[in-house]
Amino acid sequence: MKILELNQESFSLKNIILKFDELNHNEVISLQKKLYRNGSLTRLAPDSLLVVLTIDDLAKLINLFENDEDKKMLEVIYKRHQIIWSGKNFNFDLTRKSIVYSIVNVTPDSFYDGNPDNLNLSHILKRVEADLENGASVLELGGKSSKPGYDDISPEEEWNRLKEPILELKKNFPKAIFAVDTDEAYVMERVLDAGVDIINDIDGFDTNDKLKVVEKYQPAVVAMNNGRAGFSYADNVYEELPLFFENKKEELLQLGLKAEQIVIDPGVGFFNGDSGSDSLERVKATEILSRIGLPLMIAISRKSFMGKLFNAQGDERLFSSLVLEAQMVADGGRILRVHDVKETKRLLDAIEIYKEF
């Protein structure tokens, strides 16, 4: 038996095209039985089968093969489609499983939970403890709001909001993985000095000062395209975002980062329009962006575009968030940046149970 991957030059989690050649009659029957649930199984010739698999289908198929040589060929193909996100203190295999990335606001004016208590250290410690118990893999602190129409603050004030919580959290939860959401080079440098693992920049590391910090510290990063700067490569989201992120990937690799350190975020909810269509287009770009082969963040939790498109207000946005997040996971999204950790973890657990049947 020969196993060929026909689209091996491209990355995919949903459309892995395999051709099984030089099959004898018994091998054809055996393979058809192994793939009986796959609707894309096509017999090209008496000794040849064509099949389109998801990464989950491929993983299951590997376990069904007893011949070591055939199994090894499939394992090589599987490895080519792996998605790893790693930093100095963590390593997540996201090929088939997604993780929960918790939003911990350290700002009084968050769109979701704007509250003076967010600046209270005791409140922050309790929130982080609860999120870890409920299944968060990463905890992200944000020292200023970035919602549409937000009021900017100085980098010094932003760092002053973050400094004590970071030090206390590192002391109380030494094994936890912490990120900071900031678009300021000054803040990036200080939080990295304080031991933060991940920097998330809503502007995609768009200045020399920020790129110098990345080059110096080599952190894991989340790079976003939020649409606020307009389009540079095309006149639509579906062409613009892949080109933007391919170029951003190369720029960050040239600074010494490895691909496994780079996460991309399509920037849902930052365009301050009346319809919310830009946000939904960015949601629907998930599968296209997953083909880049980098870990992909899903960051849509309770955002206002759901009110514009689905008339979902307040707590109603949790339901629409979970529905869209489930679709984005199916399309290749792997890091769910959310406010509702417990509910999101239940969603991911349900998805895993469903996939295993």
Phi, psi and chi 1 to 4 in degrees:
 res  aa     phi    psi   chi1   chi2   chi3   chi4
   1 MET       -  137.3  178.8 -168.8  -58.3      -
   2 LYS  -113.0  139.1  -79.4 -172.5  177.7 -179.6
   3 ILE  -121.3  118.2  -54.6  174.0      -      -
   4 LEU  -118.0  135.9  -55.4  172.0      -      -
   5 GLU   -95.4  114.0 -175.8 -177.1    6.0      -
   6 LEU   -76.7  -24.2  -60.7 -172.2      -      -
   7 ASN  -114.5   42.7   57.8  -21.6      -      -
   8 GLN   -69.7  -12.4   61.6  179.6  -67.0      -
   9 GLU   -81.4  -12.3  -62.1  -56.7  -42.1      -
  10 SER  -117.6  153.9   61.7      -      -      -
  11 PHE   -95.5  139.8 -173.4   93.1      -      -
  12 SER  -157.8  147.6  177.7      -      -      -
  13 LEU  -108.5  -13.0  -67.2  172.9      -      -
  14 LYS  -114.0  -24.1  -67.6 -174.5   73.1  171.8
  15 ASN  -132.2   74.5  -63.8  -66.0      -      -
  16 ILE   -95.9  112.1  -58.4  168.3      -      -
  17 ILE   -98.7  114.2  -54.6  173.2      -      -
  18 LEU  -115.7  141.6  -59.1 -175.1      -      -
  19 LYS  -118.4  123.8 -175.0  180.0 -180.0 -176.4
  20 PHE  -102.3  115.6  -65.2   83.3      -      -
  21 ASP  -115.0  164.6  -96.5  -20.6      -      -
  22 GLU    56.4   46.3  -60.5  179.5   12.6      -
  23 LEU   -92.8  138.2  -56.8  168.7      -      -
  24 ASN   -84.6  174.8   60.5   42.3      -      -
  25 HIS   -58.7  -43.4  176.8   73.8      -      -
  26 ASN   -66.1  -35.8  -71.5  -24.5      -      -
  27 GLU   -68.0  -36.8  -72.9  174.2  -30.2      -
  28 VAL   -61.7  -48.5  169.9      -      -      -
  29 ILE   -62.1  -43.8  -60.9  -58.8      -      -
  30 SER   -62.5  -44.4  174.8      -      -      -
  31 LEU   -67.8  -38.2 -166.5   54.4      -      -
  32 GLN   -62.0  -37.0  -73.4  176.0  -34.4      -
  33 LYS   -69.0  -38.2  -72.7 -178.0  177.2 -179.9
  34 LYS   -66.7  -30.2  -71.5 -178.6  173.8   69.1
  35 LEU  -111.2   27.5  -65.2  166.5      -      -
  36 TYR   -63.7  -21.7   71.2   95.9      -      -
  37 ARG   -92.0   -1.6  -69.6 -165.6  -54.5  179.8
  38 ASN   -94.6  112.3 -165.7  -69.5      -      -
  39 GLY   -72.2  -11.5      -      -      -      -
  40 SER   -96.2    9.8   66.4      -      -      -
  41 LEU   -70.9  122.7  179.9   64.6      -      -
  42 THR  -129.5  132.1  -56.5      -      -      -
  43 ARG   -91.1  112.9 -168.7  161.4 -177.6  174.6
  44 LEU   -83.2  -32.7  -60.1  175.5      -      -
  45 ALA  -158.8  171.4      -      -      -      -
  46 PRO   -55.2  -28.3  -28.2   36.2      -      -
  47 ASP  -116.8   21.9   64.7  -14.1      -      -
  48 SER  -144.0  132.8  178.7      -      -      -
  49 LEU  -126.6  142.3  -69.7  173.1      -      -
  50 LEU  -117.2  134.3 -176.6   71.7      -      -
  51 VAL  -143.4  142.3   62.1      -      -      -
  52 VAL  -108.7  123.4 -179.1      -      -      -
  53 LEU  -121.3  152.1  -59.0  171.6      -      -
  54 THR   -85.9  169.9   67.5      -      -      -
  55 ILE   -63.5  -31.8 -167.0   67.9      -      -
  56 ASP   -70.2  -40.3  -63.4  -58.6      -      -
  57 ASP   -59.6  -43.2  -65.5  -28.7      -      -
  58 LEU   -63.4  -42.9  178.5   57.4      -      -
  59 ALA   -60.8  -42.0      -      -      -      -
  60 LYS   -66.8  -39.5  -69.4  178.1 -177.4  178.1
  61 LEU   -63.2  -40.4 -175.2   61.6      -      -
  62 ILE   -56.4  -42.6  -70.0  171.0      -      -
  63 ASN   -69.6  -17.6  -69.2  -30.2      -      -
  64 LEU   -86.9  -13.4  -65.0  175.4      -      -
  65 PHE   -87.4  134.9  -88.8   81.0      -      -
  66 GLU   -99.4  -29.0  -62.8  178.0   -3.6      -
  67 ASN   -70.0  122.0 -177.5  -69.8      -      -
  68 ASP   -62.2  -37.7  -73.4  -18.3      -      -
  69 GLU   -66.2  -45.4 -174.9  176.1  -15.8      -
  70 ASP   -63.8  -42.0  -64.4  -24.1      -      -
  71 LYS   -61.5  -41.6 -172.3 -176.9  -72.5  -77.0
  72 LYS   -65.3  -37.9  -74.4  179.1 -179.3  177.7
  73 MET   -61.9  -42.1  -77.8 -168.3  -75.8      -
  74 LEU   -69.9  -35.7  -69.6  172.2      -      -
  75 GLU   -65.3  -35.0  -74.0  172.4  -14.3      -
  76 VAL   -63.1  -42.7  168.3      -      -      -
  77 ILE   -64.4  -44.1  -65.5  169.6      -      -
  78 TYR   -59.1  -44.9 -179.6   89.5      -      -
  79 LYS   -61.2  -33.2 -172.3  173.3 -177.7  179.5
  80 ARG   -65.9  -20.7 -175.2  156.9   53.3 -122.4
  81 HIS  -106.0   11.3  -66.2  -92.5      -      -
  82 GLN   -70.2  148.3  -83.8 -171.5  -59.9      -
  83 ILE  -123.1  115.8  -59.2  176.8      -      -
  84 ILE  -118.1  135.3  -54.7  -63.8      -      -
  85 TRP  -118.7  121.3 -173.5   27.6      -      -
  86 SER  -137.4  155.2   63.0      -      -      -
  87 GLY  -145.1 -168.5      -      -      -      -
  88 LYS   -63.0  -30.7  -67.4  177.5 -178.3  176.8
  89 ASN  -122.1   12.9  -61.3  -56.3      -      -
  90 PHE  -154.0  159.0   67.0   91.4      -      -
  91 ASN  -152.9  109.5 -171.8   77.4      -      -
  92 PHE  -109.7  125.8  -61.7  118.7      -      -
  93 ASP   -89.3  108.3 -174.5  -17.8      -      -
  94 LEU  -106.0   15.4  -55.1  177.0      -      -
  95 THR   -57.8  -44.9  -47.1      -      -      -
  96 ARG  -121.6  -15.5  -61.2 -176.6   60.5 -154.1
  97 LYS  -122.0  142.5  -68.6 -172.3  176.7 -177.6
  98 SER  -100.1  161.5  -59.8      -      -      -
  99 ILE  -124.9  159.7   59.8  170.4      -      -
 100 VAL   -96.6  130.1  178.5      -      -      -
 101 TYR  -121.6  107.5  178.9  109.9      -      -
 102 SER   -85.9  138.6  169.9      -      -      -
 103 ILE   -92.7  119.1  -57.8  166.9      -      -
 104 VAL  -118.3   99.4 -177.8      -      -      -
 105 ASN   -75.9  130.9  -71.4  -49.2      -      -
 106 VAL  -117.1   52.8 -170.8      -      -      -
 107 THR  -151.1  142.6  170.6      -      -      -
 108 PRO   -81.7   -3.9   29.9  -35.2      -      -
 109 ASP  -125.1   33.5   57.7  -16.5      -      -
 110 SER   -63.4  145.9  161.9      -      -      -
 111 PHE   -64.8  -28.1   84.2   89.0      -      -
 112 TYR   -94.7  -51.6  165.5   64.8      -      -
 113 ASP  -131.9   43.7   60.5   -7.9      -      -
 114 GLY   -56.1  119.9      -      -      -      -
 115 ASN  -164.9  134.5 -168.9  -39.2      -      -
 116 PRO   -56.6  -25.4  -25.2   34.5      -      -
 117 ASP   -62.4  -21.0  -76.4  -14.8      -      -
 118 ASN   -62.7  -19.7  -72.2  -19.0      -      -
 119 LEU   -93.2   -0.7  -57.9  177.8      -      -
 120 ASN   -87.8  123.5 -178.4  -73.1      -      -
 121 LEU   -61.3  -41.2 -175.2   58.2      -      -
 122 SER   -61.0  -41.9  175.5      -      -      -
 123 HIS   -60.9  -44.0  171.8   83.9      -      -
 124 ILE   -64.8  -43.9  -64.6  167.3      -      -
 125 LEU   -62.8  -41.9  -70.7  169.7      -      -
 126 LYS   -65.9  -39.4  -71.1  177.7 -178.9  177.3
 127 ARG   -62.9  -46.2  168.8   65.9 -171.4  -85.2
 128 VAL   -64.5  -42.3  166.3      -      -      -
 129 GLU   -59.8  -43.9 -177.8  177.8   23.5      -
 130 ALA   -65.1  -42.3      -      -      -      -
 131 ASP   -64.6  -39.1  -75.8   -7.1      -      -
 132 LEU   -64.4  -42.7  -72.8  170.4      -      -
 133 GLU   -63.6  -31.2  -71.2  177.0   -6.0      -
 134 ASN   -89.1    2.4  -73.5  -35.8      -      -
 135 GLY   111.1   12.3      -      -      -      -
 136 ALA   -70.3  135.5      -      -      -      -
 137 SER   -95.0  -28.1  -63.7      -      -      -
 138 VAL  -136.1  144.7  178.6      -      -      -
 139 LEU  -122.2  123.3  -58.4  119.2      -      -
 140 GLU  -111.0  124.7 -179.4 -171.2   88.2      -
 141 LEU   -96.8  138.5  -80.1   69.6      -      -
 142 GLY  -127.1  126.3      -      -      -      -
 143 GLY   -95.9   -3.3      -      -      -      -
 144 LYS  -153.5  154.1   71.6  174.6  179.7 -179.5
 145 SER   -74.6  147.9  173.9      -      -      -
 146 SER  -126.5   19.1   56.4      -      -      -
 147 LYS   -64.6  158.8   62.6 -174.7  178.5 -177.8
 148 PRO   -53.3  129.0  -27.2   35.8      -      -
 149 GLY    78.6   18.8      -      -      -      -
 150 TYR   -66.2  155.6   71.6   97.7      -      -
 151 ASP   -91.7  118.8  -66.4  -36.3      -      -
 152 ASP   -74.2  154.3 -152.9   -3.6      -      -
 153 ILE  -129.1  168.2   60.1  174.8      -      -
 154 SER   -72.3  153.2   70.4      -      -      -
 155 PRO   -57.3  -34.8  -23.3   33.0      -      -
 156 GLU   -64.5  -43.3  -69.9   78.1   12.6      -
 157 GLU   -66.5  -39.8 -177.1  178.0   -6.6      -
 158 GLU   -59.9  -46.2 -176.2 -178.0   -9.9      -
 159 TRP   -65.4  -37.4  165.8 -125.8      -      -
 160 ASN   -62.7  -33.9  -75.5  -24.4      -      -
 161 ARG   -69.0  -31.9  -71.1  178.2  179.1  177.6
 162 LEU   -91.1  -28.7  -68.7  165.1      -      -
 163 LYS   -56.2  -58.7 -178.6  178.2  179.8 -179.7
 164 GLU   -65.4  -44.8 -173.4  177.7    9.7      -
 165 PRO   -57.7  -41.5  -27.9   36.1      -      -
 166 ILE   -62.8  -46.9  -70.9  172.5      -      -
 167 LEU   -63.1  -41.2  -64.1  176.4      -      -
 168 GLU   -70.8  -39.5  -75.1  -61.6  -47.5      -
 169 LEU   -65.9  -40.9  -71.6  168.8      -      -
 170 LYS   -62.9  -35.6  -67.8  -70.4  -68.2 -177.6
 171 LYS   -72.7  -42.6 -177.3  170.5   67.7  175.2
 172 ASN   -81.5  -27.8  -76.6  -88.3      -      -
 173 PHE  -131.2   68.6  -52.5  101.2      -      -
 174 PRO   -63.5  -22.1   22.7  -33.5      -      -
 175 LYS   -95.5   -6.0  -65.7 -176.6  179.2 -179.6
 176 ALA   -74.6  152.5      -      -      -      -
 177 ILE  -100.4  123.4  -52.8  -57.6      -      -
 178 PHE  -116.2  140.1  -70.2  101.3      -      -
 179 ALA  -121.4  161.2      -      -      -      -
 180 VAL  -131.5  134.6  163.7      -      -      -
 181 ASP   -94.9  108.5  172.0   13.5      -      -
 182 THR  -153.4  150.1 -178.6      -      -      -
 183 ASP  -114.4   20.1   58.8   -0.6      -      -
 184 GLU  -115.9  125.7  -63.7  -74.4   -8.7      -
 185 ALA   -59.8  -39.1      -      -      -      -
 186 TYR   -57.4  -46.5  172.9   90.5      -      -
 187 VAL   -70.0  -40.4  178.3      -      -      -
 188 MET   -54.8  -47.8  -69.0  178.5 -173.6      -
 189 GLU   -63.7  -41.7 -171.5  154.2   19.5      -
 190 ARG   -70.8  -38.8  -85.5  141.6 -168.8   82.1
 191 VAL   -72.3  -31.7  -59.5      -      -      -
 192 LEU   -68.3  -38.9  -71.4  168.3      -      -
 193 ASP   -61.4  -30.4  -78.5  -26.0      -      -
 194 ALA   -83.0   -2.6      -      -      -      -
 195 GLY   102.7   11.9      -      -      -      -
 196 VAL   -68.6  144.6  164.7      -      -      -
 197 ASP   -90.4  -31.8  -59.1  -80.7      -      -
 198 ILE  -135.2  138.2  -58.4  157.2      -      -
 199 ILE  -112.6  128.2  -61.2  -65.6      -      -
 200 ASN  -113.2  116.0  179.4    4.1      -      -
 201 ASP  -114.9  116.8 -179.4   14.2      -      -
 202 ILE   -65.9  -16.7   65.6  166.8      -      -
 203 ASP  -101.6    8.9  -67.8  -36.1      -      -
 204 GLY    67.5   33.7      -      -      -      -
 205 PHE    53.4   62.9  -57.9   93.4      -      -
 206 ASP   -97.2    5.1   59.6  -27.2      -      -
 207 THR  -127.0  157.8   69.0      -      -      -
 208 ASN   -62.0  -37.1  -72.5  -27.9      -      -
 209 ASP   -61.1  -43.1  -73.7  -15.0      -      -
 210 LYS   -69.6  -39.0  -71.8 -172.4  -85.7 -169.2
 211 LEU   -65.3  -33.9  -67.0  172.2      -      -
 212 LYS   -65.2  -38.2  -74.0  177.7 -178.0  177.6
 213 VAL   -64.3  -43.9  173.2      -      -      -
 214 VAL   -60.3  -45.3  170.7      -      -      -
 215 GLU   -62.7  -38.8 -174.5  172.9   29.4      -
 216 LYS   -70.6  -44.7  176.1 -179.0  176.7 -178.3
 217 TYR   -98.2  -22.2  -72.0   87.9      -      -
 218 GLN    54.5   50.2  -60.4  -71.2  -63.4      -
 219 PRO   -80.9  167.6   34.7  -36.8      -      -
 220 ALA   -71.9  144.5      -      -      -      -
 221 VAL  -134.4  154.4  -60.6      -      -      -
 222 VAL  -120.0  117.4 -179.4      -      -      -
 223 ALA  -108.1  126.0      -      -      -      -
 224 MET  -111.6  149.9 -179.6 -167.7  -69.1      -
 225 ASN  -113.6  108.9  177.1  -48.6      -      -
 226 ASN   -98.5   -1.7   58.8   40.9      -      -
 227 GLY    82.8   -8.0      -      -      -      -
 228 ARG   -70.4  -23.2  -71.4  176.8  176.5  172.6
 229 ALA   -89.6    1.1      -      -      -      -
 230 GLY    83.7 -179.2      -      -      -      -
 231 PHE   -94.6  142.2  -71.5  177.5      -      -
 232 SER  -114.9  -21.3  -60.6      -      -      -
 233 TYR  -117.2  -23.7  -57.1   96.5      -      -
 234 ALA  -155.9 -177.8      -      -      -      -
 235 ASP  -111.7   16.3   60.2    0.6      -      -
 236 ASN  -149.2  156.2   64.6   83.4      -      -
 237 VAL   -60.5  -39.9  163.5      -      -      -
 238 TYR   -69.6  -25.4  -55.2  106.4      -      -
 239 GLU   -97.0  -35.6  -68.2  178.1  -66.0      -
 240 GLU   -63.5  -50.2  170.3   74.0   13.3      -
 241 LEU   -64.5  -46.2  -67.9 -176.8      -      -
 242 PRO   -59.0  -41.4  -24.4   34.9      -      -
 243 LEU   -66.7  -42.5  -68.6  169.7      -      -
 244 PHE   -58.6  -48.3  172.4   87.3      -      -
 245 PHE   -74.6  -30.7  -75.4  120.8      -      -
 246 GLU   -61.8  -42.7  -71.9  -75.5    6.4      -
 247 ASN   -69.2  -39.5  -79.5  -80.3      -      -
 248 LYS   -65.1  -38.8 -176.0   58.3   60.0  176.8
 249 LYS   -58.4  -48.7  174.4 -176.4  176.0 -178.6
 250 GLU   -62.9  -39.8  -70.2  -54.5  -47.6      -
 251 GLU   -61.6  -43.2 -177.3  177.8   40.1      -
 252 LEU   -73.2  -36.0  -66.5  170.2      -      -
 253 LEU   -62.8  -37.0  -69.3  175.7      -      -
 254 GLN   -66.0  -20.1  -71.3  175.7   12.9      -
 255 LEU   -84.3   -4.6  -61.9  177.6      -      -
 256 GLY   108.3   -6.0      -      -      -      -
 257 LEU   -69.1  153.1  -66.1 -170.9      -      -
 258 LYS   -95.0  156.3  -62.7  177.7 -179.0  178.2
 259 ALA   -57.0  -33.0      -      -      -      -
 260 GLU   -67.0  -14.0  -68.8   81.1    6.6      -
 261 GLN   -91.2   -6.2  -67.4  172.2  -93.7      -
 262 ILE  -109.9  123.5  -56.2  167.9      -      -
 263 VAL  -111.9  143.6  169.2      -      -      -
 264 ILE  -114.5  148.0   58.7  175.8      -      -
 265 ASP  -134.8  120.7  179.2  -13.7      -      -
 266 PRO   -72.7   -0.8   24.5  -33.6      -      -
 267 GLY    72.0   47.4      -      -      -      -
 268 VAL   -70.2  135.0  176.2      -      -      -
 269 GLY    91.0    9.5      -      -      -      -
 270 PHE  -100.0  -17.3  -77.1   79.1      -      -
 271 PHE   -79.9  122.6  176.6   68.2      -      -
 272 ASN   -90.6   63.7 -167.3   17.5      -      -
 273 GLY  -104.3  176.5      -      -      -      -
 274 ASP   -85.9  -25.7  -66.0  -31.4      -      -
 275 SER   -95.7  -29.7   69.4      -      -      -
 276 GLY    81.5    3.9      -      -      -      -
 277 SER   -65.0  -35.7   59.3      -      -      -
 278 ASP   -58.5  -42.3  174.5   84.2      -      -
 279 SER   -64.5  -43.9  -70.3      -      -      -
 280 LEU   -67.2  -34.3 -162.3   56.5      -      -
 281 GLU   -62.8  -39.3  -73.0  176.1  -12.2      -
 282 ARG   -68.4  -35.8  -71.4  170.0 -173.6  -92.7
 283 VAL   -59.6  -46.1  167.5      -      -      -
 284 LYS   -75.4   -7.9  -64.3 -171.7   73.3  171.6
 285 ALA   -83.5   -0.2      -      -      -      -
 286 THR   -54.5  -50.6  -57.9      -      -      -
 287 GLU   -64.4  -39.5 -161.5  -82.9  -31.8      -
 288 ILE   -61.3  -44.3  -64.2  171.0      -      -
 289 LEU   -70.1  -29.9  -66.9  176.7      -      -
 290 SER   -63.4  -22.7   74.0      -      -      -
 291 ARG   -69.4  -13.7  -60.3  175.7 -160.3  171.6
 292 ILE   -68.1  -26.0  -64.0  172.8      -      -
 293 GLY    90.7    8.8      -      -      -      -
 294 LEU  -101.4  152.9  -64.0  176.3      -      -
 295 PRO   -56.5  138.2  -22.5   32.5      -      -
 296 LEU  -117.5  127.2 -178.8   60.8      -      -
 297 MET   -89.0  140.9  177.4  168.3  -79.5      -
 298 ILE  -107.6  111.7  -58.8  170.5      -      -
 299 ALA  -132.2   73.2      -      -      -      -
 300 ILE  -121.8    2.8   65.2  171.8      -      -
 301 SER   -51.2  113.3  179.1      -      -      -
 302 ARG    58.1   24.6  -62.3 -161.3 -179.1 -139.9
 303 LYS   -73.9  156.1  -71.1 -170.7  172.4  177.6
 304 SER   -67.0  -21.0   60.8      -      -      -
 305 PHE   -60.7  -24.2   80.0   93.8      -      -
 306 MET   -67.5  -31.1  -62.6  175.2 -163.0      -
 307 GLY   -69.4  -37.8      -      -      -      -
 308 LYS   -71.2  -39.9  -62.3  170.2 -175.9  175.7
 309 LEU   -89.9  -38.4  -73.7  173.9      -      -
 310 PHE  -116.4    4.0  -46.9  129.5      -      -
 311 ASN    54.6   38.2 -165.4   28.4      -      -
 312 ALA   -99.6  117.0      -      -      -      -
 313 GLN  -116.2  149.9  -52.3  -59.3  -27.7      -
 314 GLY    54.0 -128.6      -      -      -      -
 315 ASP   -64.8  -18.8  -72.0  -17.4      -      -
 316 GLU   -62.2  -23.2  -66.2  175.2  -25.9      -
 317 ARG   -70.6  -17.6  -66.5 -176.1 -165.6  170.1
 318 LEU   -63.0  -44.8  171.9   58.1      -      -
 319 PHE   -62.3  -48.9  176.3   76.2      -      -
 320 SER   -66.3  -32.3   52.6      -      -      -
 321 SER   -61.6  -48.0  -64.7      -      -      -
 322 LEU   -64.9  -39.0  -67.0  171.7      -      -
 323 VAL   -61.6  -49.4  169.4      -      -      -
 324 LEU   -68.7  -36.7  -69.3  175.6      -      -
 325 GLU   -63.3  -39.5  -74.9  162.4   -4.9      -
 326 ALA   -61.1  -41.7      -      -      -      -
 327 GLN   -66.4  -40.3 -179.0   60.0   53.2      -
 328 MET   -68.0  -33.9  -66.6  175.4   78.3      -
 329 VAL   -62.9  -45.1  167.4      -      -      -
 330 ALA   -60.7  -31.2      -      -      -      -
 331 ASP   -86.3   -2.9  -72.6  -17.4      -      -
 332 GLY   119.8   -2.5      -      -      -      -
 333 GLY   -67.1  141.4      -      -      -      -
 334 ARG  -131.5  -15.7  -71.7  -64.5 -178.8  -96.3
 335 ILE  -123.0  110.8  -57.5  159.6      -      -
 336 LEU   -97.4  106.0  -79.8   72.5      -      -
 337 ARG   -87.5  111.8 -177.9 -178.5 -177.7  -87.3
 338 VAL  -140.8  161.3  -60.9      -      -      -
 339 HIS   -89.6  -32.5  -58.7   93.1      -      -
 340 ASP  -102.3   84.6  -55.1  -76.4      -      -
 341 VAL   -67.4  -49.2  170.0      -      -      -
 342 LYS   -60.2  -47.4 -173.4  174.9 -177.0  178.8
 343 GLU   -65.8  -39.3  -67.2   82.6   -4.9      -
 344 THR   -67.8  -39.9  -53.3      -      -      -
 345 LYS   -63.2  -37.8 -174.5   61.5  167.8   62.3
 346 ARG   -63.7  -39.5  -75.9 -178.9  173.8  176.5
 347 LEU   -59.5  -48.9  169.4   68.8      -      -
 348 LEU   -64.6  -38.2  -66.5 -179.2      -      -
 349 ASP   -63.3  -40.5  -70.6  -14.9      -      -
 350 ALA   -65.1  -40.1      -      -      -      -
 351 ILE   -60.8  -42.1  -70.3  171.9      -      -
 352 GLU   -64.6  -42.9  -68.8  -54.6  -46.5      -
 353 ILE   -61.3  -44.8  -68.6  170.0      -      -
 354 TYR   -60.8  -43.3  178.3   80.6      -      -
 355 LYS   -66.1  -28.0  -72.1 -165.4  -57.2 -174.6
 356 GLU   -77.8  -12.9  -70.0  -52.5  -46.9      -
 357 PHE   -86.7      -  -82.9   83.9      -      -
